[in-house]
Amino acid sequence: MAVPKKKTSKRKSKTRRAANMKVKPIMLTKCPKCGEPKKAHVVCSFCGYYKGKKVLDIESKLDKKLKKEKKQEAEDK
Ligand SMILES: [Zn+2]
């Protein structure tokens, strides 16, 4: 049976493990609907479209956000 000749140093094993933990860059594509950069295979967060269909109702979400902000402003005053 093959036996390692020397103990692997901490440095060596750590660098070996670190090589597999590399963070991949996020792949961005252009949205065909609005042209904004978006992640591939993910619903566009600017217009809410995916594969030419409307999936998310972004406008209503924005309205809710604005209402929340206004409420908070009113509470602050
Ligand atoms: Zn879009």
N, CA, C, O and the ligand as a Tripos MOL2 file, in Angstrom:
@<TRIPOS>MOLECULE
protein
  309   307    78     0     0
PROTEIN
NO_CHARGES

@<TRIPOS>ATOM
      1 N           0.8410   -1.2050    0.0000 N.3       1 MET1
      2 CA          0.0000    0.0000    0.0000 C.3       1 MET1
      3 C           0.8660    1.2410    0.0000 C.2       1 MET1
      4 O           1.8440    1.3230    0.7440 O.2       1 MET1
      5 N           0.5190    2.1880   -0.8130 N.am      2 ALA2
      6 CA          1.2910    3.4390   -0.8870 C.3       2 ALA2
      7 C           1.0670    4.2700    0.3650 C.2       2 ALA2
      8 O          -0.0620    4.5030    0.7980 O.2       2 ALA2
      9 N           2.1600    4.6980    0.9170 N.am      3 VAL3
     10 CA          2.0950    5.5190    2.1330 C.3       3 VAL3
     11 C           2.8070    6.8460    1.8620 C.2       3 VAL3
     12 O           3.8940    6.8520    1.2840 O.2       3 VAL3
     13 N           2.2070    7.9760    2.2740 N.am      4 PRO4
     14 CA          2.8830    9.2610    2.0540 C.3       4 PRO4
     15 C           4.2230    9.3180    2.7920 C.2       4 PRO4
     16 O           4.3280    8.9320    3.9570 O.2       4 PRO4
     17 N           5.2390    9.8070    2.0870 N.am      5 LYS5
     18 CA          6.6050    9.8280    2.6290 C.3       5 LYS5
     19 C           6.7350   10.8750    3.7260 C.2       5 LYS5
     20 O           7.4250   10.6660    4.7240 O.2       5 LYS5
     21 N           6.0560   12.0140    3.5250 N.am      6 LYS6
     22 CA          6.1720   13.1020    4.5050 C.3       6 LYS6
     23 C           4.7940   13.6390    4.8430 C.2       6 LYS6
     24 O           3.8640   13.5490    4.0420 O.2       6 LYS6
     25 N           4.6760   14.1900    6.0200 N.am      7 LYS7
     26 CA          3.4280   14.8380    6.4250 C.3       7 LYS7
     27 C           3.2120   16.0730    5.5560 C.2       7 LYS7
     28 O           4.1390   16.8570    5.3540 O.2       7 LYS7
     29 N           1.9800   16.2560    5.0320 N.am      8 THR8
     30 CA          1.6850   17.4390    4.2210 C.3       8 THR8
     31 C           1.5990   18.6580    5.1310 C.2       8 THR8
     32 O           0.8850   18.6500    6.1340 O.2       8 THR8
     33 N           2.3290   19.6990    4.7700 N.am      9 SER9
     34 CA          2.3350   20.9030    5.6090 C.3       9 SER9
     35 C           0.9700   21.5750    5.5930 C.2       9 SER9
     36 O           0.1830   21.3900    4.6650 O.2       9 SER9
     37 N           0.7010   22.3570    6.6330 N.am     10 LYS10
     38 CA         -0.5750   23.0930    6.7190 C.3      10 LYS10
     39 C          -0.7650   23.9610    5.4920 C.2      10 LYS10
     40 O          -1.8510   24.0380    4.9160 O.2      10 LYS10
     41 N           0.3260   24.6150    5.1070 N.am     11 ARG11
     42 CA          0.3060   25.5350    3.9730 C.3      11 ARG11
     43 C          -0.1480   24.8130    2.7120 C.2      11 ARG11
     44 O          -1.0280   25.2790    1.9880 O.2      11 ARG11
     45 N           0.4710   23.6680    2.4690 N.am     12 LYS12
     46 CA          0.1950   22.9240    1.2420 C.3      12 LYS12
     47 C          -1.2760   22.4690    1.1880 C.2      12 LYS12
     48 O          -1.9390   22.6380    0.1640 O.2      12 LYS12
     49 N          -1.7760   21.8990    2.2810 N.am     13 SER13
     50 CA         -3.1500   21.4100    2.2620 C.3      13 SER13
     51 C          -4.1380   22.5690    2.1660 C.2      13 SER13
     52 O          -5.1730   22.4630    1.5080 O.2      13 SER13
     53 N          -3.8060   23.6780    2.8320 N.am     14 LYS14
     54 CA         -4.7080   24.8340    2.7830 C.3      14 LYS14
     55 C          -4.7710   25.4250    1.3920 C.2      14 LYS14
     56 O          -5.8490   25.7900    0.9220 O.2      14 LYS14
     57 N          -3.6170   25.5280    0.7150 N.am     15 THR15
     58 CA         -3.6280   26.0980   -0.6370 C.3      15 THR15
     59 C          -4.3580   25.1650   -1.5910 C.2      15 THR15
     60 O          -5.0330   25.6230   -2.5130 O.2      15 THR15
     61 N          -4.2260   23.8320   -1.3710 N.am     16 ARG16
     62 CA         -4.9140   22.8730   -2.2320 C.3      16 ARG16
     63 C          -6.4290   23.0470   -2.0820 C.2      16 ARG16
     64 O          -7.1650   23.0520   -3.0690 O.2      16 ARG16
     65 N          -6.8830   23.1890   -0.8290 N.am     17 ARG17
     66 CA         -8.3210   23.3570   -0.5940 C.3      17 ARG17
     67 C          -8.8060   24.6900   -1.1330 C.2      17 ARG17
     68 O          -9.8960   24.7850   -1.6970 O.2      17 ARG17
     69 N          -7.9800   25.7250   -0.9530 N.am     18 ALA18
     70 CA         -8.3960   27.0660   -1.3710 C.3      18 ALA18
     71 C          -8.5770   27.1500   -2.8810 C.2      18 ALA18
     72 O          -9.3920   27.9350   -3.3650 O.2      18 ALA18
     73 N          -7.8250   26.3490   -3.6250 N.am     19 ALA19
     74 CA         -7.9150   26.3840   -5.0850 C.3      19 ALA19
     75 C          -9.3090   25.9980   -5.5540 C.2      19 ALA19
     76 O          -9.7560   26.4600   -6.6030 O.2      19 ALA19
     77 N         -10.0110   25.1480   -4.7850 N.am     20 ASN20
     78 CA        -11.3520   24.7020   -5.1670 C.3      20 ASN20
     79 C         -12.4480   25.6090   -4.6230 C.2      20 ASN20
     80 O         -13.6250   25.4190   -4.9300 O.2      20 ASN20
     81 N         -12.0620   26.6030   -3.8110 N.am     21 MET21
     82 CA        -13.0580   27.4920   -3.2080 C.3      21 MET21
     83 C         -13.1560   28.8180   -3.9440 C.2      21 MET21
     84 O         -13.7590   29.7700   -3.4480 O.2      21 MET21
     85 N         -12.5660   28.8750   -5.1210 N.am     22 LYS22
     86 CA        -12.5340   30.1270   -5.8720 C.3      22 LYS22
     87 C         -13.9560   30.5900   -6.1740 C.2      22 LYS22
     88 O         -14.8130   29.7890   -6.5450 O.2      22 LYS22
     89 N         -14.1970   31.8840   -6.0120 N.am     23 VAL23
     90 CA        -15.5140   32.4530   -6.2970 C.3      23 VAL23
     91 C         -15.5860   32.7680   -7.7850 C.2      23 VAL23
     92 O         -14.7290   33.4560   -8.3380 O.2      23 VAL23
     93 N         -16.6250   32.2470   -8.4110 N.am     24 LYS24
     94 CA        -16.7900   32.4930   -9.8450 C.3      24 LYS24
     95 C         -17.4290   33.8540  -10.0750 C.2      24 LYS24
     96 O         -18.2950   34.2630   -9.3020 O.2      24 LYS24
     97 N         -17.0230   34.5560  -11.1150 N.am     25 PRO25
     98 CA        -17.6690   35.8350  -11.4060 C.3      25 PRO25
     99 C         -19.1050   35.6330  -11.8440 C.2      25 PRO25
    100 O         -19.4160   34.6370  -12.4960 O.2      25 PRO25
    101 N         -19.9920   36.5670  -11.4950 N.am     26 ILE26
    102 CA        -21.4070   36.4630  -11.8550 C.3      26 ILE26
    103 C         -21.5540   36.7190  -13.3500 C.2      26 ILE26
    104 O         -21.0730   37.7230  -13.8760 O.2      26 ILE26
    105 N         -22.2320   35.7860  -14.0220 N.am     27 MET27
    106 CA        -22.4500   35.9370  -15.4520 C.3      27 MET27
    107 C         -23.6350   36.8780  -15.6890 C.2      27 MET27
    108 O         -24.7630   36.5850  -15.2900 O.2      27 MET27
    109 N         -23.3690   37.9860  -16.3280 N.am     28 LEU28
    110 CA        -24.4310   38.9500  -16.6000 C.3      28 LEU28
    111 C         -24.7610   38.9620  -18.0860 C.2      28 LEU28
    112 O         -23.8730   38.9200  -18.9370 O.2      28 LEU28
    113 N         -26.0560   39.0190  -18.3780 N.am     29 THR29
    114 CA        -26.5160   39.1550  -19.7560 C.3      29 THR29
    115 C         -27.4280   40.3700  -19.8390 C.2      29 THR29
    116 O         -27.8700   40.9120  -18.8260 O.2      29 THR29
    117 N         -27.6950   40.7800  -21.0670 N.am     30 LYS30
    118 CA        -28.5880   41.9300  -21.2500 C.3      30 LYS30
    119 C         -30.0250   41.4450  -21.3180 C.2      30 LYS30
    120 O         -30.3210   40.4420  -21.9680 O.2      30 LYS30
    121 N         -30.9190   42.1640  -20.6420 N.am     31 CYS31
    122 CA        -32.3380   41.8260  -20.7140 C.3      31 CYS31
    123 C         -32.8630   42.2010  -22.0910 C.2      31 CYS31
    124 O         -32.6850   43.3420  -22.5160 O.2      31 CYS31
    125 N         -33.5070   41.2750  -22.8070 N.am     32 PRO32
    126 CA        -34.0140   41.6050  -24.1440 C.3      32 PRO32
    127 C         -35.1620   42.6070  -24.1050 C.2      32 PRO32
    128 O         -35.4420   43.2730  -25.1020 O.2      32 PRO32
    129 N         -35.8320   42.7170  -22.9490 N.am     33 LYS33
    130 CA        -36.9830   43.6120  -22.8320 C.3      33 LYS33
    131 C         -36.5570   45.0580  -22.5610 C.2      33 LYS33
    132 O         -36.9720   45.9740  -23.2710 O.2      33 LYS33
    133 N         -35.7180   45.2600  -21.5230 N.am     34 CYS34
    134 CA        -35.3590   46.6240  -21.1380 C.3      34 CYS34
    135 C         -33.8770   46.9310  -21.3490 C.2      34 CYS34
    136 O         -33.4720   48.0880  -21.2410 O.2      34 CYS34
    137 N         -33.0580   45.9160  -21.6490 N.am     35 GLY35
    138 CA        -31.6510   46.1650  -21.9350 C.3      35 GLY35
    139 C         -30.7660   46.3110  -20.7220 C.2      35 GLY35
    140 O         -29.5650   46.5420  -20.8560 O.2      35 GLY35
    141 N         -31.3400   46.1790  -19.5330 N.am     36 GLU36
    142 CA        -30.5420   46.2880  -18.3080 C.3      36 GLU36
    143 C         -29.7350   45.0020  -18.1040 C.2      36 GLU36
    144 O         -30.1940   43.9290  -18.4960 O.2      36 GLU36
    145 N         -28.5540   45.0860  -17.5040 N.am     37 PRO37
    146 CA        -27.7950   43.8640  -17.2210 C.3      37 PRO37
    147 C         -28.4770   43.0290  -16.1400 C.2      37 PRO37
    148 O         -28.8820   43.5510  -15.1010 O.2      37 PRO37
    149 N         -28.5970   41.7400  -16.3940 N.am     38 LYS38
    150 CA        -29.2460   40.8330  -15.4380 C.3      38 LYS38
    151 C         -28.5290   39.5010  -15.4160 C.2      38 LYS38
    152 O         -27.7670   39.1900  -16.3320 O.2      38 LYS38
    153 N         -28.7650   38.7030  -14.3710 N.am     39 LYS39
    154 CA        -28.1810   37.3750  -14.2830 C.3      39 LYS39
    155 C         -28.8380   36.4650  -15.3150 C.2      39 LYS39
    156 O         -30.0280   36.5960  -15.6000 O.2      39 LYS39
    157 N         -28.0600   35.5470  -15.8710 N.am     40 ALA40
    158 CA        -28.5970   34.6080  -16.8470 C.3      40 ALA40
    159 C         -29.5420   33.6200  -16.1650 C.2      40 ALA40
    160 O         -29.3050   33.2240  -15.0240 O.2      40 ALA40
    161 N         -30.6010   33.2240  -16.8520 N.am     41 HIS41
    162 CA        -31.5990   32.2530  -16.3650 C.3      41 HIS41
    163 C         -32.3230   32.7280  -15.1070 C.2      41 HIS41
    164 O         -32.7850   31.9120  -14.3080 O.2      41 HIS41
    165 N         -32.4230   34.0460  -14.9300 N.am     42 VAL42
    166 CA        -33.0910   34.6030  -13.7530 C.3      42 VAL42
    167 C         -34.0170   35.7170  -14.2390 C.2      42 VAL42
    168 O         -33.7140   36.4080  -15.2130 O.2      42 VAL42
    169 N         -35.1360   35.8810  -13.5570 N.am     43 VAL43
    170 CA        -36.0930   36.9200  -13.9270 C.3      43 VAL43
    171 C         -35.4270   38.2920  -13.8110 C.2      43 VAL43
    172 O         -34.6980   38.5490  -12.8530 O.2      43 VAL43
    173 N         -35.6760   39.1690  -14.7790 N.am     44 CYS44
    174 CA        -35.1070   40.5180  -14.7590 C.3      44 CYS44
    175 C         -35.7280   41.2950  -13.5930 C.2      44 CYS44
    176 O         -36.9500   41.3380  -13.4450 O.2      44 CYS44
    177 N         -34.8750   41.9030  -12.7750 N.am     45 SER45
    178 CA        -35.3730   42.6200  -11.6010 C.3      45 SER45
    179 C         -35.8100   44.0440  -11.9470 C.2      45 SER45
    180 O         -36.3510   44.7400  -11.0880 O.2      45 SER45
    181 N         -35.5870   44.4870  -13.1770 N.am     46 PHE46
    182 CA        -35.9560   45.8480  -13.5570 C.3      46 PHE46
    183 C         -37.3510   45.8970  -14.1820 C.2      46 PHE46
    184 O         -38.1340   46.8070  -13.9080 O.2      46 PHE46
    185 N         -37.6540   44.8900  -15.0390 N.am     47 CYS47
    186 CA        -38.9630   44.9000  -15.6910 C.3      47 CYS47
    187 C         -39.8210   43.6850  -15.2980 C.2      47 CYS47
    188 O         -41.0230   43.6800  -15.5680 O.2      47 CYS47
    189 N         -39.2290   42.6550  -14.6660 N.am     48 GLY48
    190 CA        -39.9980   41.4940  -14.2090 C.3      48 GLY48
    191 C         -40.3480   40.5150  -15.3120 C.2      48 GLY48
    192 O         -41.2700   39.7150  -15.1540 O.2      48 GLY48
    193 N         -39.6350   40.5600  -16.4220 N.am     49 TYR49
    194 CA        -39.9170   39.6660  -17.5320 C.3      49 TYR49
    195 C         -38.9250   38.5180  -17.5680 C.2      49 TYR49
    196 O         -37.7530   38.6860  -17.2310 O.2      49 TYR49
    197 N         -39.4010   37.3520  -17.9790 N.am     50 TYR50
    198 CA        -38.5220   36.2060  -18.2140 C.3      50 TYR50
    199 C         -39.0360   35.4350  -19.4190 C.2      50 TYR50
    200 O         -40.2010   35.0380  -19.4440 O.2      50 TYR50
    201 N         -38.1900   35.2160  -20.4190 N.am     51 LYS51
    202 CA        -38.5380   34.5190  -21.6590 C.3      51 LYS51
    203 C         -39.7470   35.1850  -22.3330 C.2      51 LYS51
    204 O         -40.6210   34.5030  -22.8660 O.2      51 LYS51
    205 N         -39.7850   36.5210  -22.3020 N.am     52 GLY52
    206 CA        -40.8400   37.2530  -22.9850 C.3      52 GLY52
    207 C         -42.1620   37.2720  -22.2640 C.2      52 GLY52
    208 O         -43.1400   37.8080  -22.7860 O.2      52 GLY52
    209 N         -42.2200   36.6860  -21.0480 N.am     53 LYS53
    210 CA        -43.4690   36.7000  -20.2840 C.3      53 LYS53
    211 C         -43.2790   37.5250  -19.0190 C.2      53 LYS53
    212 O         -42.1930   37.5560  -18.4390 O.2      53 LYS53
    213 N         -44.3440   38.1890  -18.6000 N.am     54 LYS54
    214 CA        -44.2850   38.9700  -17.3680 C.3      54 LYS54
    215 C         -44.4620   38.0200  -16.1850 C.2      54 LYS54
    216 O         -45.4960   37.3660  -16.0460 O.2      54 LYS54
    217 N         -43.4470   37.9570  -15.3450 N.am     55 VAL55
    218 CA        -43.4630   37.0180  -14.2110 C.3      55 VAL55
    219 C         -43.6960   37.7760  -12.9090 C.2      55 VAL55
    220 O         -44.4930   37.3580  -12.0700 O.2      55 VAL55
    221 N         -42.9890   38.9000  -12.7490 N.am     56 LEU56
    222 CA        -43.1120   39.6760  -11.5130 C.3      56 LEU56
    223 C         -43.8170   41.0000  -11.8030 C.2      56 LEU56
    224 O         -43.6350   41.5940  -12.8660 O.2      56 LEU56
    225 N         -44.6090   41.4440  -10.8610 N.am     57 ASP57
    226 CA        -45.2640   42.7440  -10.9900 C.3      57 ASP57
    227 C         -44.4050   43.7870  -10.2730 C.2      57 ASP57
    228 O         -44.6280   44.1140   -9.1070 O.2      57 ASP57
    229 N         -43.4190   44.2970  -11.0070 N.am     58 ILE58
    230 CA        -42.4340   45.2150  -10.4070 C.3      58 ILE58
    231 C         -43.0910   46.5310   -9.9970 C.2      58 ILE58
    232 O         -42.7760   47.0930   -8.9480 O.2      58 ILE58
    233 N         -44.0130   47.0190  -10.8420 N.am     59 GLU59
    234 CA        -44.6090   48.3370  -10.5800 C.3      59 GLU59
    235 C         -45.3750   48.3620   -9.2520 C.2      59 GLU59
    236 O         -45.2710   49.3140   -8.4790 O.2      59 GLU59
    237 N         -46.1440   47.3010   -9.0060 N.am     60 SER60
    238 CA        -46.9090   47.2710   -7.7520 C.3      60 SER60
    239 C         -45.9640   47.1760   -6.5620 C.2      60 SER60
    240 O         -46.2250   47.7490   -5.5040 O.2      60 SER60
    241 N         -44.8420   46.4320   -6.7450 N.am     61 LYS61
    242 CA        -43.8540   46.3240   -5.6750 C.3      61 LYS61
    243 C         -43.2450   47.6900   -5.3950 C.2      61 LYS61
    244 O         -43.0450   48.0670   -4.2400 O.2      61 LYS61
    245 N         -42.9450   48.4410   -6.4830 N.am     62 LEU62
    246 CA        -42.3700   49.7780   -6.3220 C.3      62 LEU62
    247 C         -43.3470   50.6880   -5.5880 C.2      62 LEU62
    248 O         -42.9610   51.4530   -4.7040 O.2      62 LEU62
    249 N         -44.6270   50.5930   -5.9720 N.am     63 ASP63
    250 CA        -45.6540   51.4060   -5.3120 C.3      63 ASP63
    251 C         -45.6930   51.1170   -3.8130 C.2      63 ASP63
    252 O         -45.7880   52.0270   -2.9890 O.2      63 ASP63
    253 N         -45.6160   49.8100   -3.4760 N.am     64 LYS64
    254 CA        -45.6310   49.4210   -2.0640 C.3      64 LYS64
    255 C         -44.4370   50.0140   -1.3360 C.2      64 LYS64
    256 O         -44.5580   50.5030   -0.2120 O.2      64 LYS64
    257 N         -43.2640   49.9640   -2.0000 N.am     65 LYS65
    258 CA        -42.0380   50.4890   -1.4040 C.3      65 LYS65
    259 C         -42.1810   51.9930   -1.1440 C.2      65 LYS65
    260 O         -41.8290   52.4960   -0.0770 O.2      65 LYS65
    261 N         -42.7110   52.6920   -2.1550 N.am     66 LEU66
    262 CA        -42.8780   54.1460   -2.0180 C.3      66 LEU66
    263 C         -43.8330   54.4650   -0.8730 C.2      66 LEU66
    264 O         -43.5840   55.3780   -0.0850 O.2      66 LEU66
    265 N         -44.9230   53.7120   -0.7870 N.am     67 LYS67
    266 CA        -45.9040   53.9380    0.2810 C.3      67 LYS67
    267 C         -45.2690   53.7290    1.6440 C.2      67 LYS67
    268 O         -45.5080   54.4910    2.5800 O.2      67 LYS67
    269 N         -44.4400   52.6640    1.7440 N.am     68 LYS68
    270 CA        -43.7600   52.3570    3.0020 C.3      68 LYS68
    271 C         -42.8400   53.5130    3.3940 C.2      68 LYS68
    272 O         -42.8030   53.9420    4.5470 O.2      68 LYS68
    273 N         -42.0920   54.0090    2.3840 N.am     69 GLU69
    274 CA        -41.1540   55.1080    2.6470 C.3      69 GLU69
    275 C         -41.9100   56.3480    3.1210 C.2      69 GLU69
    276 O         -41.4890   57.0270    4.0580 O.2      69 GLU69
    277 N         -43.0310   56.6310    2.4600 N.am     70 LYS70
    278 CA        -43.8320   57.8040    2.8370 C.3      70 LYS70
    279 C         -44.3550   57.6580    4.2590 C.2      70 LYS70
    280 O         -44.3590   58.6110    5.0380 O.2      70 LYS70
    281 N         -44.7970   56.4410    4.5840 N.am     71 LYS71
    282 CA        -45.3010   56.1670    5.9240 C.3      71 LYS71
    283 C         -44.2180   56.4420    6.9680 C.2      71 LYS71
    284 O         -44.4630   57.0710    7.9970 O.2      71 LYS71
    285 N         -43.0130   55.9510    6.6690 N.am     72 GLN72
    286 CA        -41.9020   56.1320    7.6040 C.3      72 GLN72
    287 C         -41.5680   57.6080    7.7690 C.2      72 GLN72
    288 O         -41.2910   58.0740    8.8750 O.2      72 GLN72
    289 N         -41.5980   58.3460    6.6460 N.am     73 GLU73
    290 CA        -41.3190   59.7770    6.7210 C.3      73 GLU73
    291 C         -42.3460   60.4770    7.6030 C.2      73 GLU73
    292 O         -42.0140   61.3410    8.4150 O.2      73 GLU73
    293 N         -43.6140   60.0750    7.4160 N.am     74 ALA74
    294 CA        -44.6840   60.6840    8.2100 C.3      74 ALA74
    295 C         -44.4970   60.3670    9.7000 C.2      74 ALA74
    296 O         -44.7410   61.2070   10.5660 O.2      74 ALA74
    297 N         -44.0570   59.1300    9.9720 N.am     75 GLU75
    298 CA        -43.8320   58.7470   11.3770 C.3      75 GLU75
    299 C         -42.6610   59.4980   11.9870 C.2      75 GLU75
    300 O         -42.6750   59.8410   13.1700 O.2      75 GLU75
    301 N         -41.6350   59.7530   11.1580 N.am     76 ASP76
    302 CA        -40.4540   60.4770   11.6560 C.3      76 ASP76
    303 C         -40.8000   61.9060   12.0500 C.2      76 ASP76
    304 O         -40.2370   62.4670   12.9900 O.2      76 ASP76
    305 N         -41.7510   62.4840   11.2980 N.am     77 LYS77
    306 CA        -42.1330   63.8810   11.5780 C.3      77 LYS77
    307 C         -43.1430   63.9540   12.7040 C.2      77 LYS77
    308 O         -43.5770   65.0450   13.0740 O.2      77 LYS77
    309 ZN        -35.6850   43.7230  -18.0290 Zn       78 ZN78
@<TRIPOS>BOND
     1     1     2 1
     2     2     3 1
     3     3     4 2
     4     3     5 am
     5     5     6 1
     6     6     7 1
     7     7     8 2
     8     7     9 am
     9     9    10 1
    10    10    11 1
    11    11    12 2
    12    11    13 am
    13    13    14 1
    14    14    15 1
    15    15    16 2
    16    15    17 am
    17    17    18 1
    18    18    19 1
    19    19    20 2
    20    19    21 am
    21    21    22 1
    22    22    23 1
    23    23    24 2
    24    23    25 am
    25    25    26 1
    26    26    27 1
    27    27    28 2
    28    27    29 am
    29    29    30 1
    30    30    31 1
    31    31    32 2
    32    31    33 am
    33    33    34 1
    34    34    35 1
    35    35    36 2
    36    35    37 am
    37    37    38 1
    38    38    39 1
    39    39    40 2
    40    39    41 am
    41    41    42 1
    42    42    43 1
    43    43    44 2
    44    43    45 am
    45    45    46 1
    46    46    47 1
    47    47    48 2
    48    47    49 am
    49    49    50 1
    50    50    51 1
    51    51    52 2
    52    51    53 am
    53    53    54 1
    54    54    55 1
    55    55    56 2
    56    55    57 am
    57    57    58 1
    58    58    59 1
    59    59    60 2
    60    59    61 am
    61    61    62 1
    62    62    63 1
    63    63    64 2
    64    63    65 am
    65    65    66 1
    66    66    67 1
    67    67    68 2
    68    67    69 am
    69    69    70 1
    70    70    71 1
    71    71    72 2
    72    71    73 am
    73    73    74 1
    74    74    75 1
    75    75    76 2
    76    75    77 am
    77    77    78 1
    78    78    79 1
    79    79    80 2
    80    79    81 am
    81    81    82 1
    82    82    83 1
    83    83    84 2
    84    83    85 am
    85    85    86 1
    86    86    87 1
    87    87    88 2
    88    87    89 am
    89    89    90 1
    90    90    91 1
    91    91    92 2
    92    91    93 am
    93    93    94 1
    94    94    95 1
    95    95    96 2
    96    95    97 am
    97    97    98 1
    98    98    99 1
    99    99   100 2
   100    99   101 am
   101   101   102 1
   102   102   103 1
   103   103   104 2
   104   103   105 am
   105   105   106 1
   106   106   107 1
   107   107   108 2
   108   107   109 am
   109   109   110 1
   110   110   111 1
   111   111   112 2
   112   111   113 am
   113   113   114 1
   114   114   115 1
   115   115   116 2
   116   115   117 am
   117   117   118 1
   118   118   119 1
   119   119   120 2
   120   119   121 am
   121   121   122 1
   122   122   123 1
   123   123   124 2
   124   123   125 am
   125   125   126 1
   126   126   127 1
   127   127   128 2
   128   127   129 am
   129   129   130 1
   130   130   131 1
   131   131   132 2
   132   131   133 am
   133   133   134 1
   134   134   135 1
   135   135   136 2
   136   135   137 am
   137   137   138 1
   138   138   139 1
   139   139   140 2
   140   139   141 am
   141   141   142 1
   142   142   143 1
   143   143   144 2
   144   143   145 am
   145   145   146 1
   146   146   147 1
   147   147   148 2
   148   147   149 am
   149   149   150 1
   150   150   151 1
   151   151   152 2
   152   151   153 am
   153   153   154 1
   154   154   155 1
   155   155   156 2
   156   155   157 am
   157   157   158 1
   158   158   159 1
   159   159   160 2
   160   159   161 am
   161   161   162 1
   162   162   163 1
   163   163   164 2
   164   163   165 am
   165   165   166 1
   166   166   167 1
   167   167   168 2
   168   167   169 am
   169   169   170 1
   170   170   171 1
   171   171   172 2
   172   171   173 am
   173   173   174 1
   174   174   175 1
   175   175   176 2
   176   175   177 am
   177   177   178 1
   178   178   179 1
   179   179   180 2
   180   179   181 am
   181   181   182 1
   182   182   183 1
   183   183   184 2
   184   183   185 am
   185   185   186 1
   186   186   187 1
   187   187   188 2
   188   187   189 am
   189   189   190 1
   190   190   191 1
   191   191   192 2
   192   191   193 am
   193   193   194 1
   194   194   195 1
   195   195   196 2
   196   195   197 am
   197   197   198 1
   198   198   199 1
   199   199   200 2
   200   199   201 am
   201   201   202 1
   202   202   203 1
   203   203   204 2
   204   203   205 am
   205   205   206 1
   206   206   207 1
   207   207   208 2
   208   207   209 am
   209   209   210 1
   210   210   211 1
   211   211   212 2
   212   211   213 am
   213   213   214 1
   214   214   215 1
   215   215   216 2
   216   215   217 am
   217   217   218 1
   218   218   219 1
   219   219   220 2
   220   219   221 am
   221   221   222 1
   222   222   223 1
   223   223   224 2
   224   223   225 am
   225   225   226 1
   226   226   227 1
   227   227   228 2
   228   227   229 am
   229   229   230 1
   230   230   231 1
   231   231   232 2
   232   231   233 am
   233   233   234 1
   234   234   235 1
   235   235   236 2
   236   235   237 am
   237   237   238 1
   238   238   239 1
   239   239   240 2
   240   239   241 am
   241   241   242 1
   242   242   243 1
   243   243   244 2
   244   243   245 am
   245   245   246 1
   246   246   247 1
   247   247   248 2
   248   247   249 am
   249   249   250 1
   250   250   251 1
   251   251   252 2
   252   251   253 am
   253   253   254 1
   254   254   255 1
   255   255   256 2
   256   255   257 am
   257   257   258 1
   258   258   259 1
   259   259   260 2
   260   259   261 am
   261   261   262 1
   262   262   263 1
   263   263   264 2
   264   263   265 am
   265   265   266 1
   266   266   267 1
   267   267   268 2
   268   267   269 am
   269   269   270 1
   270   270   271 1
   271   271   272 2
   272   271   273 am
   273   273   274 1
   274   274   275 1
   275   275   276 2
   276   275   277 am
   277   277   278 1
   278   278   279 1
   279   279   280 2
   280   279   281 am
   281   281   282 1
   282   282   283 1
   283   283   284 2
   284   283   285 am
   285   285   286 1
   286   286   287 1
   287   287   288 2
   288   287   289 am
   289   289   290 1
   290   290   291 1
   291   291   292 2
   292   291   293 am
   293   293   294 1
   294   294   295 1
   295   295   296 2
   296   295   297 am
   297   297   298 1
   298   298   299 1
   299   299   300 2
   300   299   301 am
   301   301   302 1
   302   302   303 1
   303   303   304 2
   304   303   305 am
   305   305   306 1
   306   306   307 1
   307   307   308 2
@<TRIPOS>SUBSTRUCTURE
     1 MET1         2 RESIDUE 1 A MET
     2 ALA2         6 RESIDUE 1 A ALA
     3 VAL3        10 RESIDUE 1 A VAL
     4 PRO4        14 RESIDUE 1 A PRO
     5 LYS5        18 RESIDUE 1 A LYS
     6 LYS6        22 RESIDUE 1 A LYS
     7 LYS7        26 RESIDUE 1 A LYS
     8 THR8        30 RESIDUE 1 A THR
     9 SER9        34 RESIDUE 1 A SER
    10 LYS10       38 RESIDUE 1 A LYS
    11 ARG11       42 RESIDUE 1 A ARG
    12 LYS12       46 RESIDUE 1 A LYS
    13 SER13       50 RESIDUE 1 A SER
    14 LYS14       54 RESIDUE 1 A LYS
    15 THR15       58 RESIDUE 1 A THR
    16 ARG16       62 RESIDUE 1 A ARG
    17 ARG17       66 RESIDUE 1 A ARG
    18 ALA18       70 RESIDUE 1 A ALA
    19 ALA19       74 RESIDUE 1 A ALA
    20 ASN20       78 RESIDUE 1 A ASN
    21 MET21       82 RESIDUE 1 A MET
    22 LYS22       86 RESIDUE 1 A LYS
    23 VAL23       90 RESIDUE 1 A VAL
    24 LYS24       94 RESIDUE 1 A LYS
    25 PRO25       98 RESIDUE 1 A PRO
    26 ILE26      102 RESIDUE 1 A ILE
    27 MET27      106 RESIDUE 1 A MET
    28 LEU28      110 RESIDUE 1 A LEU
    29 THR29      114 RESIDUE 1 A THR
    30 LYS30      118 RESIDUE 1 A LYS
    31 CYS31      122 RESIDUE 1 A CYS
    32 PRO32      126 RESIDUE 1 A PRO
    33 LYS33      130 RESIDUE 1 A LYS
    34 CYS34      134 RESIDUE 1 A CYS
    35 GLY35      138 RESIDUE 1 A GLY
    36 GLU36      142 RESIDUE 1 A GLU
    37 PRO37      146 RESIDUE 1 A PRO
    38 LYS38      150 RESIDUE 1 A LYS
    39 LYS39      154 RESIDUE 1 A LYS
    40 ALA40      158 RESIDUE 1 A ALA
    41 HIS41      162 RESIDUE 1 A HIS
    42 VAL42      166 RESIDUE 1 A VAL
    43 VAL43      170 RESIDUE 1 A VAL
    44 CYS44      174 RESIDUE 1 A CYS
    45 SER45      178 RESIDUE 1 A SER
    46 PHE46      182 RESIDUE 1 A PHE
    47 CYS47      186 RESIDUE 1 A CYS
    48 GLY48      190 RESIDUE 1 A GLY
    49 TYR49      194 RESIDUE 1 A TYR
    50 TYR50      198 RESIDUE 1 A TYR
    51 LYS51      202 RESIDUE 1 A LYS
    52 GLY52      206 RESIDUE 1 A GLY
    53 LYS53      210 RESIDUE 1 A LYS
    54 LYS54      214 RESIDUE 1 A LYS
    55 VAL55      218 RESIDUE 1 A VAL
    56 LEU56      222 RESIDUE 1 A LEU
    57 ASP57      226 RESIDUE 1 A ASP
    58 ILE58      230 RESIDUE 1 A ILE
    59 GLU59      234 RESIDUE 1 A GLU
    60 SER60      238 RESIDUE 1 A SER
    61 LYS61      242 RESIDUE 1 A LYS
    62 LEU62      246 RESIDUE 1 A LEU
    63 ASP63      250 RESIDUE 1 A ASP
    64 LYS64      254 RESIDUE 1 A LYS
    65 LYS65      258 RESIDUE 1 A LYS
    66 LEU66      262 RESIDUE 1 A LEU
    67 LYS67      266 RESIDUE 1 A LYS
    68 LYS68      270 RESIDUE 1 A LYS
    69 GLU69      274 RESIDUE 1 A GLU
    70 LYS70      278 RESIDUE 1 A LYS
    71 LYS71      282 RESIDUE 1 A LYS
    72 GLN72      286 RESIDUE 1 A GLN
    73 GLU73      290 RESIDUE 1 A GLU
    74 ALA74      294 RESIDUE 1 A ALA
    75 GLU75      298 RESIDUE 1 A GLU
    76 ASP76      302 RESIDUE 1 A ASP
    77 LYS77      306 RESIDUE 1 A LYS
    78 ZN78       309 GROUP 0 **** ****
